[in-house]
Amino acid sequence: MKSFLSRYKHAWILCYGFIYLPWFLYLEKTVTRNYHIIHTWLDDLIPFSEYFIIPYFLWFFYVGGAILYFFFKSPQEYYRMCAFLFTGMTLSLFICTIYHNGTDLRPVVDPEKNIFAWMVSLLHQADTSTNIFPSVHVFNSIGVHIAVAKSSCFKDRPWVVRLSFVMAAAICVSTVVLKQHSVVDGFGAMVMSYALYPLVYGEGYASSRRKIARKALS
């Protein structure tokens, strides 16, 4: 363990999980009533489909896999991606803390219909319909794809970038098709991504992160 920590000093940033998870679980337990319902006419035009539970759950592997890949492959790009993801996730929690929000879009799902409906029912049991704006699912999907598209690791493998785009797009669509989120939540995540992109992927930030990464690896 000592050898691992000595070699991978940049693992410290993953301690963010000890901030995010307790904060998120606190909101899930406390925001149970008197919250603002986010629901637009566009949401009503989108049909529900339990089959989109597959890309929705693949989000965990997509985001987690990208973090692990850059952790071992490129610490500099790992730092940059984590800075983007964790900043947005923190802003999302802060917004939900001061602006209690939720949705009433979820349909009644028969878990005996098929395995996909059963998976959706499990999701409904594990996750409440509150704290949805902006969508972390959408934001993190955008963040991971940006990291993949900007990475020098895939410069000679454009098919990886294209596959990442398809995966990110499928996850974003799944959030509204499963009625987990309103289109407003997705739009909010896009706006937040647009605002954070120049701060994290601008030249000024890149130079400072390269210095920090060199010191961490020395």
C-alpha positions in Angstrom: 0.0 0.0 0.0 2.8 2.4 0.9 4.5 1.6 -2.5 1.2 2.2 -4.3 0.6 5.6 -2.6 4.1 6.6 -3.3 3.8 5.8 -7.0 0.2 7.1 -7.4 0.2 10.3 -5.2 -2.5 11.7 -7.4 -5.0 9.3 -5.7 -5.6 11.9 -3.1 -8.2 13.7 -5.2 -10.5 10.6 -5.1 -11.1 11.5 -1.4 -13.7 13.9 -2.9 -16.1 10.9 -2.5 -16.0 11.4 1.2 -17.5 14.9 0.6 -19.9 14.2 -2.2 -21.6 11.0 -0.9 -22.5 12.2 2.6 -23.7 15.5 1.2 -25.8 13.8 -1.5 -27.3 11.3 1.0 -28.1 14.1 3.4 -30.1 15.9 0.6 -31.9 12.6 -0.3 -33.1 12.2 3.2 -34.0 15.8 4.0 -35.5 17.0 0.7 -38.7 15.0 0.8 -41.4 17.6 0.6 -42.0 21.3 -0.2 -39.7 21.2 -3.2 -40.1 22.8 -6.6 -41.5 20.4 -9.3 -39.5 20.7 -12.5 -41.9 19.6 -15.3 -42.3 21.1 -18.8 -44.5 20.4 -21.8 -41.4 19.0 -23.6 -41.2 16.2 -21.0 -44.7 15.1 -21.9 -43.7 14.6 -25.5 -41.0 12.1 -24.7 -42.2 8.5 -24.4 -41.1 6.3 -21.5 -39.0 3.2 -22.4 -37.6 0.9 -19.8 -35.0 -0.3 -22.2 -33.0 2.8 -21.7 -32.1 1.6 -18.2 -29.1 -0.1 -19.9 -27.3 3.1 -20.9 -28.4 4.8 -17.7 -26.7 2.1 -15.6 -23.7 2.0 -18.0 -23.0 5.6 -16.7 -21.3 4.1 -13.7 -18.9 2.1 -15.8 -18.4 4.9 -18.3 -17.4 7.5 -15.7 -15.6 5.1 -13.3 -13.8 3.5 -16.2 -12.6 6.8 -17.5 -11.3 7.9 -14.1 -9.4 4.7 -13.7 -8.0 4.8 -17.2 -6.6 8.3 -16.9 -5.5 7.6 -13.3 -3.0 5.0 -14.6 -2.4 6.2 -18.1 -2.2 10.0 -17.8 -2.1 11.8 -14.4 -2.3 15.2 -16.0 -5.5 14.4 -17.9 -6.8 12.6 -14.9 -6.3 15.8 -12.8 -8.1 17.9 -15.4 -11.0 15.5 -15.8 -11.5 15.2 -12.1 -11.4 19.0 -11.7 -14.1 19.3 -14.3 -16.3 16.5 -12.9 -15.9 17.3 -9.2 -16.4 21.0 -9.6 -19.7 20.5 -11.5 -20.8 17.8 -9.0 -20.2 20.3 -6.1 -22.0 23.0 -7.9 -24.9 20.7 -8.4 -25.1 19.8 -4.7 -24.9 23.4 -3.8 -27.8 24.3 -6.1 -29.9 21.5 -4.7 -29.1 22.6 -1.2 -30.4 26.1 -1.7 -33.0 25.3 -4.3 -34.9 22.1 -3.3 -36.2 20.5 -6.5 -37.7 17.3 -7.8 -39.9 15.9 -10.5 -43.2 14.1 -10.9 -42.5 12.5 -14.2 -41.9 8.9 -13.0 -44.6 6.5 -14.3 -45.9 3.4 -12.5 -43.7 0.5 -13.6 -44.6 -3.1 -13.4 -41.5 -5.0 -12.4 -42.9 -8.2 -13.7 -43.2 -6.9 -17.3 -39.6 -7.7 -18.2 -36.1 -7.6 -16.7 -35.7 -4.0 -17.8 -38.8 -2.9 -16.0 -37.6 -4.8 -13.0 -34.3 -2.8 -13.2 -36.2 0.5 -13.4 -38.2 -0.5 -10.3 -35.0 -1.1 -8.4 -33.7 2.3 -9.5 -36.9 3.9 -8.2 -36.5 2.2 -4.8 -32.8 3.2 -4.5 -33.1 6.8 -5.9 -35.6 9.4 -5.0 -37.1 11.8 -7.5 -35.5 14.9 -5.8 -32.2 16.7 -6.2 -32.3 16.5 -10.0 -31.2 19.9 -11.2 -28.8 20.1 -12.9 -28.4 16.4 -13.9 -25.2 14.9 -12.7 -25.7 12.0 -15.1 -25.7 14.4 -18.0 -22.9 16.6 -16.7 -20.5 13.8 -16.0 -21.3 12.1 -19.3 -20.4 15.4 -21.1 -17.3 15.7 -18.9 -16.0 12.3 -19.6 -16.5 12.7 -23.4 -14.7 16.0 -23.3 -11.8 14.3 -21.5 -11.7 11.5 -24.1 -12.0 13.8 -27.0 -9.2 16.1 -25.7 -6.9 13.3 -24.7 -3.7 12.6 -26.5 -4.1 8.9 -25.6 -6.7 8.5 -28.3 -5.2 10.7 -31.0 -4.6 7.7 -33.2 -7.8 5.9 -32.2 -10.7 8.1 -33.4 -13.1 5.2 -33.1 -12.7 5.5 -29.3 -13.8 9.1 -29.4 -16.8 8.3 -31.6 -17.8 5.4 -29.3 -17.5 7.7 -26.3 -19.8 10.2 -28.0 -22.4 7.5 -28.7 -22.2 6.4 -25.1 -22.5 9.9 -23.7 -25.4 10.7 -25.9 -27.2 7.5 -25.0 -26.8 8.2 -21.3 -28.1 11.8 -21.7 -31.1 10.6 -23.6 -31.8 7.8 -21.1 -32.3 10.4 -18.3 -35.3 11.9 -20.0 -36.7 8.7 -21.5 -36.7 7.0 -18.1 -38.3 10.1 -16.7 -35.5 10.4 -14.1 -35.0 14.0 -15.2 -36.7 16.8 -17.0 -35.2 18.2 -20.1 -34.6 21.3 -17.9 -32.1 19.3 -15.8 -30.2 18.2 -18.9 -30.1 21.7 -20.3 -28.8 23.0 -16.9 -26.0 20.4 -17.0 -25.1 21.6 -20.5 -24.9 25.2 -19.5 -22.8 24.3 -16.5 -20.5 22.3 -18.8 -20.2 25.2 -21.2 -19.3 27.6 -18.3 -16.7 25.2 -16.8 -15.0 24.2 -20.0 -12.8 27.3 -20.5 -11.9 27.3 -16.8 -10.7 23.7 -16.8 -9.5 23.2 -20.4 -8.1 26.7 -21.0 -4.4 27.2 -21.4 -3.9 28.9 -18.0 -5.4 26.0 -16.1 -3.5 23.4 -18.2 -0.2 25.1 -17.4 -0.8 25.1 -13.6 -2.0 21.5 -13.6 1.1 20.4 -15.5 3.3 22.0 -12.8 1.3 20.3 -10.0 1.4 16.9 -11.7 5.2 17.2 -12.3 5.7 17.9 -8.6 3.4 15.1 -7.6 5.3 12.6 -9.7 8.8 13.8 -8.7 
